[in-house]
Amino acid sequence: MEAQPALLSPSSSSSCSTNDNIMLPSFSPVWTESDKTEPLQAVNQEEASIPISDIGLLRFMDLTANGGMRWEDVEDRFDRLAITLEQTEPVIKWSDFGLCIGMKQSQEFANQLLRALRKSKDQNFGITKAELQSYWSRMTDPCFSSRMQIFFDMCDRNMEGRITEIDIKQTITLSATTNKLFLTPGEAEDYAALVMELFDTDKRGYIELPQFETLIKMNLSKASFSHNYLSIRHDPYHNFDHVQEPNSRINILFRTYWRRAWIVLLWLIICSALFTWKFLQYRHRAAFQVMGYCLSSAKGAAETLKFNMALIILPVCRNTITWLRRNRSINSIIPFNDTINFHKLIAGGVVVGVILHGGCHLACDLPRISDSNHVIFGQTIAARFGYHQPSYFEILSTKEVASGIGMVILMAIAFLLATRWPRRGSPSLPKSVRNVTGYNTFWYSHHLFIPVYALLIFHSIFLFLTNNATEKTTLIYIAIPVLLYTGERVFRAIRSGFYEVEMTKASIYPGKVLSLKLHKPKGFKYLSGMYIFIQCPQISPFEWHPFSLTSGPEDDYLSVHIRTAGDWSYQIYSLFQEATLSGLNSYPKVHIDGPYGAASQDHIKYDIIVLIGLGIGATPFIGILKDIVNSAQNSSHCDHHSGCRECSSRKSPLKAYLFWVTREQSSFEWFRDIMKELSNSKEKQSIVEMHSFLTSVYQEGDARSVLISAIQALHYAKNGIDFVSRTPVRTHFSRPNWSSIFSELACRHRGARIGVFYCGASTLAKELQGMCTKFSTKTSTRFVFHKENY
């Protein structure tokens, strides 16, 4: 993937003329009818105070672009690509120009750039190193006017010193293609006509360099159409003025992790206590004379295994956890958002216990029994073996050992198939392995726990060294958790059959995303941020998959968005696609189970929340935003003096920020209607602030996207709609600068406690969690991080 260029440093433009420091015009958010008659007046209503020299407004590349590319790197590429013809100096093909300067993924743009640099339509001849260095110097010239001239020449296809509407249309189409944006020829014509309407005031049919320069500089004033929004720019030199009285790092880490810490510490203490108790108990048994500390270690590990085999069930009792997390007192001390992580941690404890218990028995205890001194054997444990000293293989064939080995094999299968790579069918795995792994394999293999628990009970009944029923405590450990989990499964089966779900609408979106709109069952109540399980009997009567609800609690329907990412999701997408294309109103039947609590449900704990979603990861936050706006509308209609019970009992954030990051323009279609609905709400204006980021587009200021940025600003000024997303929500280009965003949030909400909720890849989760800790430490604002775990 081609690296995205960074900004020029403030000092890089110091050699520019004073003309480069002109003040930018800004414009009103939406043109009025009178503005359309005099479009230039609408643009020049007031003067912006941002000097061009302080911002990398137009750049082809610089010292930090393309992974730190410098002239030395360009020269090295030239040397590797150069060919030497007879009696001439080395040259590279004109078609290699883009590869040489780091525009491999923008070949057509590089070709047009070369044409502008050569000021010649005929460019089909080689480039010498001296010529390439000259071009590189011009492209990296710190003077804005010099770079502006190059870009103007790119747009001036006829080399006449003027740009026509056709030239602008062609450049818009080129920029859109380079940035993987979809534009129809008609749209490109409309945007070109918009530019001419605004800048060709004399109706000459063309614009010249001064007008074109104003157009390019205009993208700086895009902030004017969202003047109440955060100032989000890709500025690596952003320097946040830290507030006084920052929190100490130790304090922040303690407040972030104390709930997890005390749970894990308690678990470790209980495991250690059980191990020590059993270890010392068997230290004083007669069998110790035969097997020694191997016996004590095995029995200590067995006791922790019984405890962990009981405990591991509790984190997946979803109904119980959803019910418990509604209690604020319990929710304040138990980290319910980490139940899956705790489940994995206990699984790790089970693995350690199995290795220690089974290893001590198989490698130490059993050989010592078969090889021990006959006299000592007869005086100690002979009665337990019918006064017959068995061989090693005779012991292996006993009920106790055989059942234990069977348990270990089944647990090993379930554990290995539940690890990250097999569960997600990682491409790094051999194809033969991928064919037998994946989510379905993980789901079915996890049900091996049924025979595992049966074998565990069987194993505990037949013990070599005791007939004392009070020491056979396995059933006591696991009885309540197993009954609780069994009851939950029965309850889920009954409830899913009780909820008769009627499909009202199914929509197919780009990126193989399926949107389902279901009739809300009577009595179905949930909170925003929750999720449900969906089953499609036509695919499998056993598979249930979790999906966040994108509808609000007050909506009279339930909605989910499903992106194809595995066998089941591909199948349900295909079924509904076929039903939709056929034009029939008959959809495949689905069952639902839920609702269940999730991390996003905790948004009600905060007055200010930040919602960050990657791609389809925005789904849990759509319902939250709808709920917040609906709550604000209800509050505005309430007579607070009358003490409305519903309004007083429901707490809702006072400010919500949504940051949605996606790599494809077509992804905006998933939530376009919802985004428009939220944007048109009056309550949204002061409560909800939404930002979309499209990573396929180069950073603002890059020559490959600078015209797109200017068109975006003009189109929004006239129509109030972002032409990239086709919604009132502004689209930012390239990846977010999280450091700048968190700085702005900390500056705007000094001393506040902000909940940061994230749904997406775990790689960014670590970065965001680090940002929360960093800015909580260096500022008086505290950021509390939450991540969705399914």
C-alpha positions in Angstrom: 0.0 0.0 0.0 1.3 3.4 -1.0 2.3 5.5 2.0 0.3 8.7 2.6 2.3 11.9 2.5 2.7 14.1 5.5 2.6 17.8 5.8 5.3 20.3 5.2 6.8 21.7 8.3 6.0 25.4 9.1 9.5 26.4 8.3 9.5 24.8 4.8 7.8 27.8 3.2 10.0 30.5 4.6 11.4 31.3 1.2 8.1 32.0 -0.4 7.1 35.4 -1.4 4.7 37.5 0.6 2.1 36.8 -1.9 1.9 33.3 -0.5 0.6 34.7 2.8 -2.6 36.2 1.5 -5.7 35.7 3.7 -8.1 33.1 2.6 -11.7 33.8 1.8 -14.4 31.9 3.7 -18.0 31.3 2.9 -21.4 30.8 4.4 -22.5 27.2 5.1 -25.2 27.3 2.4 -25.7 29.6 -0.5 -29.0 31.5 -0.6 -30.9 32.3 -3.8 -29.4 35.7 -3.9 -25.9 34.3 -3.4 -26.3 32.2 -6.6 -26.5 35.4 -8.7 -23.3 36.6 -7.2 -21.4 33.5 -6.2 -18.1 35.2 -5.6 -19.7 37.6 -3.1 -21.0 34.5 -1.2 -17.4 33.3 -0.9 -15.9 36.5 0.1 -18.2 37.3 3.0 -15.4 37.4 5.6 -11.6 36.9 5.8 -10.0 33.9 7.3 -6.9 34.3 9.4 -4.9 31.3 8.3 -1.7 32.2 6.5 -0.8 29.8 3.7 2.8 29.6 4.6 1.9 27.9 7.9 0.1 25.0 6.3 1.2 22.4 3.7 -1.6 23.4 1.4 -0.3 21.9 -1.8 2.5 19.3 -2.0 3.6 16.6 -4.4 5.9 15.1 -1.9 8.4 16.3 0.7 11.2 15.0 3.0 8.7 13.1 5.2 6.4 11.7 2.5 6.3 8.2 1.2 7.9 6.6 4.3 10.6 9.3 4.7 11.6 9.4 1.0 14.5 11.8 0.1 16.3 12.6 -3.1 18.9 9.9 -2.2 16.0 7.3 -2.3 14.9 8.6 -5.7 18.4 8.5 -7.0 18.8 4.9 -5.8 15.6 3.9 -7.6 16.9 5.7 -10.7 20.1 3.7 -10.6 18.2 0.4 -10.4 15.8 1.3 -13.2 18.2 3.1 -15.5 19.2 1.7 -18.9 22.2 2.9 -20.9 21.9 3.3 -24.6 24.8 3.6 -27.0 26.7 6.9 -26.6 24.2 8.3 -24.2 23.9 8.8 -20.4 21.7 6.5 -18.4 17.9 7.2 -18.6 14.7 5.7 -17.2 11.6 5.2 -19.2 9.0 7.9 -18.9 6.6 5.3 -17.6 8.9 4.6 -14.6 8.6 8.3 -13.4 5.8 7.5 -11.0 7.7 4.5 -9.5 10.8 6.6 -9.1 9.2 9.4 -7.2 7.0 7.2 -5.0 3.7 7.4 -7.0 3.5 3.7 -8.0 -0.1 3.5 -7.0 -1.0 6.8 -8.9 0.5 6.0 -12.3 -1.8 8.1 -14.4 -1.5 11.1 -12.1 2.3 10.8 -12.3 2.1 10.7 -16.1 0.2 14.0 -16.1 2.6 15.5 -13.6 5.5 14.6 -15.8 3.7 16.3 -18.8 3.3 19.4 -16.7 6.9 19.4 -15.6 8.1 19.0 -19.2 5.5 21.5 -20.5 5.1 19.2 -23.5 2.4 16.9 -24.7 5.0 14.6 -26.1 6.5 12.8 -23.1 7.4 9.4 -24.6 11.1 9.7 -24.2 13.6 8.9 -21.4 14.5 10.9 -18.3 18.1 11.5 -17.3 19.2 11.8 -13.7 19.8 15.5 -14.1 16.3 16.0 -15.5 14.8 13.9 -12.7 16.7 15.9 -10.0 15.4 19.1 -11.6 11.8 17.9 -11.5 12.3 16.7 -7.9 13.6 20.1 -6.8 10.6 21.8 -8.4 8.1 19.4 -6.8 9.7 19.9 -3.4 10.2 23.7 -3.7 9.1 25.2 -0.4 7.6 28.1 -2.3 3.8 27.7 -2.7 3.7 29.7 -5.9 6.1 27.3 -7.6 4.1 24.2 -6.7 0.9 26.0 -7.7 2.3 26.7 -11.1 3.1 23.0 -11.6 -0.5 22.0 -10.6 -2.0 24.6 -12.8 0.1 23.3 -15.7 -1.3 19.8 -15.0 -4.8 21.0 -15.3 -4.0 23.1 -18.4 -4.1 20.3 -21.0 -3.5 22.6 -24.0 -0.6 24.5 -22.4 -2.4 27.8 -23.1 -2.0 29.4 -19.7 -5.8 29.0 -19.1 -8.1 26.3 -17.7 -11.4 25.5 -19.4 -14.4 23.7 -17.9 -13.4 20.6 -19.8 -9.9 20.8 -18.2 -11.4 21.0 -14.8 -13.7 18.1 -15.5 -10.8 15.9 -16.7 -8.7 16.8 -13.6 -11.6 16.1 -11.3 -12.1 12.7 -12.9 -8.3 12.0 -12.7 -8.2 13.0 -9.0 -11.3 10.9 -8.2 -9.8 7.8 -9.9 -6.5 8.3 -8.1 -8.3 8.5 -4.8 -10.7 5.5 -5.6 -13.7 7.7 -5.6 -16.7 7.0 -7.7 -18.0 9.9 -9.8 -20.3 9.7 -12.8 -19.4 11.8 -15.9 -22.5 13.9 -15.1 -21.3 14.6 -11.6 -17.9 15.6 -12.8 -19.5 18.0 -15.3 -21.7 19.5 -12.5 -18.6 20.1 -10.2 -16.7 21.7 -13.1 -19.6 23.9 -13.9 -19.8 24.9 -10.2 -16.1 26.0 -10.3 -16.7 28.0 -13.4 -19.9 29.6 -12.0 -17.9 30.8 -9.0 -14.7 31.9 -10.6 -15.4 32.7 -14.2 -17.4 35.8 -13.3 -16.8 37.5 -16.7 -18.1 34.4 -18.5 -14.9 34.1 -20.6 -15.1 30.3 -20.6 -11.9 29.8 -18.7 -10.0 30.8 -15.6 -6.4 31.7 -15.1 -3.8 31.1 -12.4 -5.0 33.7 -9.8 -8.6 32.3 -9.9 -7.3 28.7 -9.8 -5.0 29.5 -6.9 -8.0 31.0 -4.9 -9.9 27.8 -5.6 -7.1 25.6 -4.3 -6.6 27.7 -1.2 -10.3 27.6 -0.5 -10.2 24.1 0.9 -8.5 25.6 4.0 -11.8 27.3 4.9 -13.7 24.0 4.9 -13.8 24.4 8.6 -16.3 27.2 8.1 -19.1 24.8 7.2 -18.6 23.1 10.5 -17.3 25.9 12.7 -18.7 24.3 15.8 -16.8 21.1 15.1 -13.4 20.0 16.4 -10.6 21.4 14.3 -9.3 18.1 12.9 -6.2 18.4 10.7 -3.3 16.2 9.9 -0.9 18.6 11.6 2.1 16.7 13.1 3.3 20.0 14.6 0.1 20.5 16.7 1.3 21.6 20.1 -1.3 21.2 22.8 -1.1 23.7 25.6 -1.2 21.4 28.6 -3.5 22.4 31.4 -2.3 22.5 35.0 -2.9 19.9 37.6 -2.5 16.8 35.4 -3.1 13.4 36.8 -0.2 11.1 37.7 0.3 8.1 35.5 0.1 5.7 38.5 -3.2 7.3 39.5 -4.6 6.9 35.9 -3.4 3.3 35.6 -4.9 2.4 39.0 -8.3 4.0 38.1 -8.3 2.3 34.7 -7.4 -1.2 35.8 -8.3 -1.6 39.5 -11.5 -3.5 38.8 -9.7 -6.0 36.6 -6.8 -6.2 39.0 -8.9 -7.1 42.1 -10.8 -9.8 40.2 -7.6 -11.4 38.8 -5.9 -11.0 42.2 -8.8 -12.7 43.9 -8.8 -15.5 41.4 -5.0 -16.0 41.8 -5.4 -16.0 45.6 -8.2 -18.6 45.5 -6.2 -20.8 43.1 -3.1 -20.6 45.2 -5.0 -21.3 48.4 -6.7 -24.4 46.9 -3.4 -25.7 45.6 -1.6 -25.1 48.9 -4.4 -26.7 50.9 -4.4 -29.9 48.8 -0.6 -30.0 48.5 -0.2 -30.0 52.3 -3.0 -32.5 52.8 -1.4 -35.1 50.6 2.0 -34.3 52.0 0.9 -36.1 55.1 -0.8 -39.1 53.4 0.7 -42.6 53.2 0.8 -42.5 49.4 3.3 -39.7 49.7 5.9 -42.3 50.7 5.5 -43.9 47.3 5.0 -40.9 44.9 6.5 -38.0 46.9 5.9 -34.4 45.9 4.6 -35.4 42.5 1.5 -36.6 44.2 1.0 -33.4 46.2 1.6 -31.3 43.1 -0.9 -33.3 41.0 -3.6 -33.2 43.7 -3.0 -29.4 44.2 -3.4 -28.9 40.5 -6.5 -31.1 40.5 -8.2 -28.9 43.1 -7.6 -25.7 41.1 -8.9 -27.5 38.0 -12.2 -28.3 39.7 -12.5 -24.7 40.7 -11.6 -23.3 37.3 -13.8 -25.8 35.4 -16.7 -24.4 37.5 -15.7 -20.8 37.1 -15.1 -20.9 33.4 -18.8 -21.3 32.7 -19.9 -18.2 34.5 -18.5 -15.5 32.1 -20.5 -17.0 29.3 -23.8 -17.0 31.2 -24.9 -13.9 29.1 -28.4 -13.5 30.5 -27.1 -13.5 34.1 -24.4 -11.0 33.3 -26.8 -8.8 31.4 -29.1 -8.8 34.4 -26.3 -8.2 36.9 -24.8 -5.3 35.0 -28.0 -3.3 35.4 -27.3 -3.0 39.0 -25.0 0.1 39.3 -23.4 -1.0 42.5 -22.3 -4.4 41.2 -21.4 -2.9 37.8 -19.2 -0.3 39.5 -16.9 -3.0 41.0 -17.1 -5.9 38.5 -15.7 -5.4 34.9 -18.5 -7.0 33.0 -17.0 -5.7 29.7 -14.1 -8.1 30.2 -16.1 -11.3 30.7 -14.7 -12.9 27.5 -11.2 -11.9 28.4 -11.7 -13.4 31.9 -13.1 -16.6 30.3 -9.9 -16.8 28.2 -7.8 -16.2 31.3 -9.5 -19.0 33.2 -9.0 -21.2 30.1 -5.3 -20.5 30.5 -5.5 -21.5 34.1 -7.2 -24.8 33.1 -4.3 -25.5 30.6 -1.7 -24.9 33.3 -3.7 -27.2 35.7 -4.1 -29.9 33.1 -0.4 -29.9 32.3 0.7 -30.0 35.9 -1.9 -32.6 37.0 -1.7 -34.8 34.0 2.1 -34.4 33.7 2.8 -35.3 37.3 0.6 -38.3 37.1 1.8 -39.7 33.8 5.4 -38.8 34.1 6.0 -39.3 37.8 3.2 -40.8 39.9 2.3 -43.8 37.7 5.9 -44.9 37.1 6.6 -44.7 40.8 3.6 -46.9 41.6 4.7 -49.6 39.2 8.4 -49.4 40.1 8.1 -48.7 43.9 9.6 -51.0 46.5 7.1 -53.9 47.1 7.4 -53.6 50.9 6.6 -49.8 50.9 3.8 -50.4 48.3 2.3 -53.1 50.5 2.5 -51.0 53.7 0.9 -47.9 52.0 -1.4 -48.1 49.0 -1.6 -51.8 48.1 -5.2 -52.1 49.4 -6.3 -49.5 46.8 -5.0 -51.8 44.1 -6.3 -55.1 45.4 -2.9 -55.9 46.8 -1.6 -56.2 43.3 1.2 -53.9 42.1 0.2 -52.9 38.6 2.4 -52.2 35.7 2.4 -48.8 34.0 0.2 -49.9 31.1 -2.2 -51.6 33.5 -2.7 -48.3 35.3 -3.2 -46.5 31.9 -6.1 -48.8 31.1 -8.0 -48.1 34.3 -11.2 -46.0 34.3 -9.6 -43.2 36.2 -6.7 -42.7 33.8 -8.5 -43.5 30.6 -11.3 -40.9 31.4 -8.6 -38.3 32.2 -6.8 -38.9 29.0 -10.0 -38.7 27.1 -10.8 -35.3 28.8 -7.4 -33.9 27.9 -7.7 -34.9 24.2 -11.2 -33.3 23.9 -10.0 -30.1 25.8 -6.9 -29.8 23.6 -9.1 -29.9 20.5 -11.5 -27.3 21.8 -8.7 -25.1 23.1 -6.6 -25.2 19.9 -9.5 -24.5 17.6 -10.5 -21.5 19.8 -7.2 -19.7 19.4 -7.1 -16.6 17.3 -5.7 -18.0 14.0 -7.8 -21.1 13.6 -11.0 -19.3 14.8 -10.6 -16.6 12.2 -9.2 -18.8 9.4 -6.0 -16.8 9.2 -4.5 -16.7 5.6 -1.1 -17.5 7.2 -2.4 -21.0 7.9 -1.9 -23.8 5.3 -4.8 -24.2 3.0 -5.4 -27.7 4.2 -5.7 -26.4 7.8 -7.9 -23.4 6.8 -10.4 -25.9 5.2 -11.1 -27.4 8.6 -11.0 -24.3 10.7 -13.0 -21.1 11.1 -15.8 -19.8 13.2 -18.1 -22.8 12.6 -15.4 -25.2 13.6 -14.7 -23.2 16.7 -18.4 -23.1 17.6 -19.0 -26.8 17.2 -15.8 -27.9 18.8 -16.6 -25.7 21.8 -19.6 -27.9 22.5 -17.1 -30.7 23.3 -17.4 -29.3 26.8 -20.5 -31.5 27.2 -18.6 -34.8 27.1 -15.7 -33.1 28.9 -17.9 -32.3 31.9 -19.4 -35.8 31.8 -15.9 -37.3 31.8 -14.9 -35.0 34.6 -17.7 -36.2 36.9 -16.9 -39.8 35.9 -13.2 -39.2 36.6 -13.9 -37.8 40.0 -16.0 -40.8 41.1 -13.2 -43.4 40.6 -10.2 -42.3 42.5 -7.2 -44.5 43.3 -6.4 -43.2 46.7 -9.7 -42.6 48.5 -13.2 -43.9 49.0 -14.2 -40.9 51.2 -17.2 -39.3 49.5 -16.4 -36.0 51.2 -13.1 -35.7 49.2 -14.9 -36.3 45.9 -15.9 -32.6 45.5 -16.0 -32.2 41.8 -19.8 -32.3 41.6 -20.0 -29.7 44.4 -17.8 -27.3 42.5 -19.5 -27.6 39.1 -23.1 -28.3 40.1 -24.4 -24.7 40.4 -22.5 -23.3 37.4 -23.6 -26.2 35.1 -27.2 -25.9 36.2 -27.1 -22.1 35.7 -25.7 -22.5 32.2 -28.1 -25.3 31.3 -31.0 -23.2 32.6 -29.7 -20.3 30.4 -29.6 -22.4 27.3 -33.1 -23.8 27.9 -34.3 -20.2 28.6 -32.7 -19.0 25.4 -34.3 -21.8 23.4 -37.8 -21.0 24.8 -37.4 -17.2 24.5 -36.1 -17.4 20.9 -39.2 -19.5 20.0 -41.5 -17.1 21.9 -40.2 -14.1 19.9 -42.0 -14.3 16.6 -39.9 -12.1 14.3 -41.4 -10.7 11.2 -39.1 -9.4 8.5 -40.2 -6.0 7.3 -37.3 -5.0 5.0 -34.0 -6.3 3.8 -31.4 -4.1 2.0 -28.3 -5.1 0.1 -25.4 -2.6 0.3 -22.0 -2.4 -1.4 -19.2 -4.3 0.4 -21.5 -7.3 0.8 -23.4 -5.7 3.7 -26.9 -6.9 4.5 -29.3 -4.7 6.5 -32.2 -6.4 8.2 -35.2 -4.5 9.6 -37.3 -6.7 11.9 -40.6 -6.1 13.5 -40.0 -5.5 17.2 -41.6 -8.3 19.3 -44.1 -7.3 22.0 -42.3 -6.9 25.3 -38.9 -6.7 23.8 -37.0 -4.1 25.7 -33.3 -3.1 25.4 -30.8 -0.3 25.9 -28.8 1.3 23.2 -25.4 -0.4 22.8 -26.8 -3.9 23.3 -26.7 -6.8 20.8 -28.7 -9.8 19.8 -28.0 -13.2 18.5 -29.5 -14.2 15.1 -30.2 -17.7 13.8 -31.4 -18.6 10.3 -32.9 -22.2 10.3 -32.4 -22.4 6.6 -28.7 -22.3 7.1 -28.3 -24.1 10.4 -30.6 -24.7 13.4 -27.7 -24.6 15.8 -25.7 -21.5 14.8 -26.3 -18.2 16.6 -24.3 -15.1 15.7 -24.1 -11.8 17.6 -24.9 -8.5 15.9 -25.2 -5.0 17.4 -28.6 -3.3 17.2 -28.5 -0.2 15.0 -32.0 0.8 16.0 -32.8 2.9 18.9 -34.7 1.7 22.0 -37.7 3.9 21.1 -38.0 2.7 17.5 -40.8 0.3 16.7 -38.5 -2.0 14.9 -35.1 -3.8 15.3 -32.3 -3.4 12.8 -28.9 -5.0 12.3 -26.2 -4.6 9.7 -24.3 -7.8 8.7 -21.1 -7.7 6.8 -20.0 -10.9 5.2 -16.9 -12.2 6.9 -17.4 -16.0 7.2 -19.4 -19.0 5.9 -22.6 -18.2 7.8 -22.6 -14.5 6.9 -22.0 -15.3 3.3 -24.8 -17.7 3.2 -27.4 -15.4 4.9 -26.3 -12.6 2.6 -26.8 -14.8 -0.5 -30.2 -16.0 0.7 -31.5 -12.4 1.3 -29.9 -11.1 -1.9 -31.7 -13.8 -3.9 -35.0 -13.0 -2.1 -34.5 -9.2 -2.8 -33.6 -9.5 -6.4 -36.5 -11.9 -7.1 -38.9 -9.1 -6.1 -40.8 -11.4 -3.8 -41.9 -10.2 -0.3 -41.0 -13.6 1.1 -37.8 -13.5 3.1 -35.9 -16.4 4.8 -37.1 -16.9 8.4 -34.8 -15.8 11.2 -34.9 -16.2 15.0 -33.5 -13.7 17.5 -32.2 -14.1 21.0 -31.4 -11.3 23.4 -30.8 -8.6 24.1 -27.4 -8.8 25.8 -25.3 -6.2 27.4 -22.1 -4.9 25.8 -19.3 -2.4 26.6 -21.1 0.4 24.7 -24.0 0.1 27.1 -21.9 2.0 29.6 -22.1 5.2 27.6 -24.8 6.4 30.0 -22.1 6.7 32.8 -20.6 9.7 31.0 -21.7 13.2 30.2 -19.3 13.2 27.2 -18.6 10.2 25.0 -16.3 9.5 22.0 -17.5 6.7 19.7 -14.9 5.3 17.3 -15.8 2.7 14.7 -13.8 1.1 12.0 -15.8 0.0 9.0 -18.8 -2.1 10.1 -17.6 -1.4 13.7 -19.7 1.7 13.7 -22.9 -0.4 14.1 -23.1 -0.4 17.9 -22.8 3.4 17.9 -25.6 4.2 15.4 -28.2 3.0 17.9 -26.5 5.0 20.7 -26.6 8.2 18.6 -30.3 7.7 17.8 -31.1 7.1 21.5 -29.2 10.3 22.5 -31.0 12.4 20.0 -34.4 10.9 20.9 -33.7 11.5 24.6 -32.9 15.1 23.9 -36.1 15.5 21.9 -38.2 13.9 24.7 -36.5 16.1 27.3 -37.2 19.3 25.2 -40.9 18.3 25.1 -41.1 17.5 28.8 -42.4 19.9 31.4 -39.5 19.6 33.9 -41.5 21.4 36.5 -44.0 18.6 36.5 -41.3 16.1 37.4 -41.6 13.7 34.4 -40.7 10.3 35.7 -39.4 9.0 32.4 -37.1 11.9 31.8 -35.7 12.0 35.4 -35.0 8.3 35.4 -33.1 8.2 32.1 -29.6 9.6 31.9 -28.1 10.5 28.6 -24.7 12.0 27.5 -24.7 15.7 27.0 -22.2 15.5 24.2 -21.3 12.7 21.8 -18.6 12.6 19.1 -18.6 9.9 16.4 -15.5 9.1 14.5 -16.2 6.6 11.7 -13.2 5.4 9.7 -13.7 3.4 6.5 -11.5 2.6 3.5 -14.2 2.6 0.8 -16.5 5.4 -0.4 -19.4 2.9 -0.9 -19.4 2.2 2.9 -21.2 5.5 3.4 -24.3 3.9 1.9 -24.6 1.6 4.9 -25.8 4.3 7.3 -26.6 7.2 4.9 -30.3 7.4 5.8 -29.6 7.3 9.5 -26.8 9.9 9.2 -29.2 12.2 7.3 -31.9 11.7 9.9 -29.5 12.5 12.8 -28.1 15.5 11.0 -31.5 17.0 10.3 -32.5 16.8 13.9 -32.4 20.1 15.7 -31.2 18.5 18.9 -28.3 16.9 17.1 -26.7 20.3 16.3 -25.6 20.9 19.9 -25.3 17.3 21.2 -24.0 15.0 18.4 -20.9 15.7 16.3 -20.1 13.3 13.6 -16.9 12.9 11.6 -16.3 10.4 8.7 -12.8 9.5 7.6 -12.1 7.9 4.2 -8.7 6.3 4.1 -8.5 5.7 0.4 -8.2 9.5 -0.2 -4.8 11.1 0.2 -4.3 13.6 3.0 -5.7 17.1 2.6 -3.1 19.2 0.9 -1.7 16.4 -1.2 -1.8 17.3 -4.9 -3.7 14.1 -5.7 -6.6 15.2 -3.4 -6.3 18.9 -3.2 -8.9 19.6 -6.0 -11.3 17.1 -4.4 -11.0 19.0 -1.2 -11.8 22.3 -2.9 -14.8 20.8 -4.7 -15.9 19.3 -1.5 -15.9 22.7 0.2 -17.7 24.4 -2.6 -20.4 21.8 -2.9 -21.0 21.8 0.8 -21.2 25.6 0.8 -23.8 25.6 -1.9 -25.9 22.5 -1.0 -25.1 21.7 2.6 -24.2 18.1 1.5 -20.8 16.4 1.5 -20.4 15.1 -2.0 -18.2 12.2 -1.0 -20.5 10.7 1.6 -23.7 12.3 0.2 -24.7 13.2 3.7 -24.5 16.4 5.8 -21.6 14.7 7.7 -18.2 16.0 6.6 -15.7 13.5 5.2 -12.1 13.9 6.3 -9.4 12.4 4.1 -6.8 9.8 5.0 -6.4 8.3 8.5 -7.3 10.3 11.6 -4.5 12.0 13.5 -5.6 10.7 16.9 -3.1 12.7 18.8 -4.5 15.9 17.4 -8.1 14.8 18.1 -7.4 13.9 21.7 -5.6 17.2 22.2 -8.6 19.1 20.9 -11.0 17.1 23.1 -8.9 17.6 26.2 -8.7 21.3 25.4 -12.4 21.7 24.8 -13.5 19.6 27.9 -10.9 20.5 30.5 -11.4 18.6 33.7 -14.1 16.4 32.3 -14.4 12.6 32.3 -14.8 11.3 28.8 -15.9 7.8 27.9 -14.1 6.5 24.7 -15.8 3.6 23.1 -14.2 1.6 20.3 -15.2 -1.2 18.0 -12.8 -2.5 15.4 -9.4 -4.1 14.9 -7.3 -4.8 18.0 -4.3 -3.0 16.6 -5.9 0.4 16.8 -7.4 -0.5 20.2 -3.9 -0.5 21.7 -3.1 2.8 20.1 -6.3 4.4 21.4 -5.9 3.0 24.8 -2.4 4.4 24.9 -3.8 7.8 23.9 -6.4 7.7 26.7 -3.6 7.0 29.2 -1.3 9.6 27.7 -3.8 12.5 27.7 -5.3 11.5 31.0 -1.8 11.8 32.5 -0.8 15.0 30.8 -4.0 16.9 31.0 -6.8 17.4 33.6 -9.2 15.6 31.3 -9.7 11.9 32.0 -10.3 9.5 29.1 -11.8 6.1 30.0 -11.3 3.5 27.3 -13.9 0.8 26.5 -13.7 -1.9 23.7 -16.3 -4.1 22.3 -15.6 -7.8 22.9 -17.9 -10.5 21.4 
